[in-house]
Each structure stands twice: as structure tokens, then as C-alpha cells.
């Protein structure tokens, strides 16, 4: 983390924001970007270089993962709105230079994954955003934010794909830990909400709606691990157990 802290003042100096006031969020709340946000920057090179630095810092700064993903979509023709948002990220980094990932010595031998989706959030393609993060004990070890490659027709479909991606990553991490002789409990949590409940329950029941075959592959990715479904909203799984977590307790909110 010391090397990364040394880099951040250089970023501030390159864009002339050494004296700028720090902000508390990577992006303005509720902001949505578009490829047609205005006139393209006359020279996109500084913007591209800045996003490249964000990608590098993102290896140990999961809190800028969502902002970096959003801004990296416009490397070809960045506009002033995108540049302003990128400088907002820099001001956020200025206020968090001393903060980083923390891995406590003590903690439960447990993997916990949180996943969520932002349905049709892309203004240009109407594709959905998925995000997940995985904790080993109390330490964050894996995270991802990405736009889905296909268009989801409903929030449930978007949640299907989010759960499928998170379960694949969680199972992969679990198997690595098992090979290292760490015998763990693995759990996955969806953000609490009625659409999410529908997605979770449908994962383990035959589809009843005409358009419910959209996520058969994601459904099988998760269902592959299931041995029992409880009626009390708790799903017991061989290696991965799924459940709900309310938004105020959910770490995934920052990734979508």
C-alpha cells in the first residue's frame, strides 16, 4: 500500500488537483453516463492514461471498482462529463490515501459472497450491471463489477446472472482454499428485496413463467451445488448456501 500511496500525489499533480478539496464518494450519487454526453475531448490521451491508473490502483482499492468500470466504457470518445467524473474520482482518492484493504489476524474460517445487479443501467445499450465481492473471514479478497454481455429483460433475469457469476467465483475460491487444506463454510448473500427473492427461489424450482428460460445456464451454475431447500428463506447447499441480507448490512452496494 505504501507504493500506491506514493503514486496518488503524482496523479493529483498531473491533473492540477493538488489543492482540490477531497470528496467522500468516488462518483456523484445516482449519476448515469452516456456515450452521447456531449462533445468529445480534443485529446483523449490524458483521460485514457487516467483510467489506466485507476485500473492499477483498483487492485487494492475496491471502492473505486464501480467508478472505474463506468468510466472505462468511454475510452474511445470521452466527453467532458466523463473527464469531470474522473477528476471526481481523483478528489476521492485524495481523501483516502491512507485507507486500504485490512486483513485481521483473527476471524472465522468462512467465505462470504455478496452479489447484486443494477438492471438496464446502461443508457446506451440498456444492459445490466452485475457486481460481487467475496470475504475470507473479515478480509475482502475478491471483487468484480462488470456490464452483462447480453440484455436482461427483467430484474429477476439480471439477478440470475449476478448470482451465477458470484457462485462461480465463490466456488473457485472455495476449491483453492480446500486444496490448501482450509476447510471452510461458504455462503452467498443477495441484496434483500422482493425481485431478488423471486430470483433466489426460482433458482431452485422449475421455471413457471414463459420467459423464465433466459438464465438456464446461470440457474444450473448455482443449482449444481444444492441439496436442500428450506421454506424459511434459507437454502442449504453442499458448498455454497444462499440467503438474503438487508441493504444496510450489504457490502455489495458499493459495487453496483
Helices and strands as residue ranges (DSSP letters): H 2-14, H 45-57, G 62-64, H 65-71, G 72-74, H 80-95, E 110-118, E 129-136, E 139-147, H 155-179, E 185-191, H 194-202, H 216-223, E 226-229, E 235-237, E 241-245, G 247-249, G 251-255
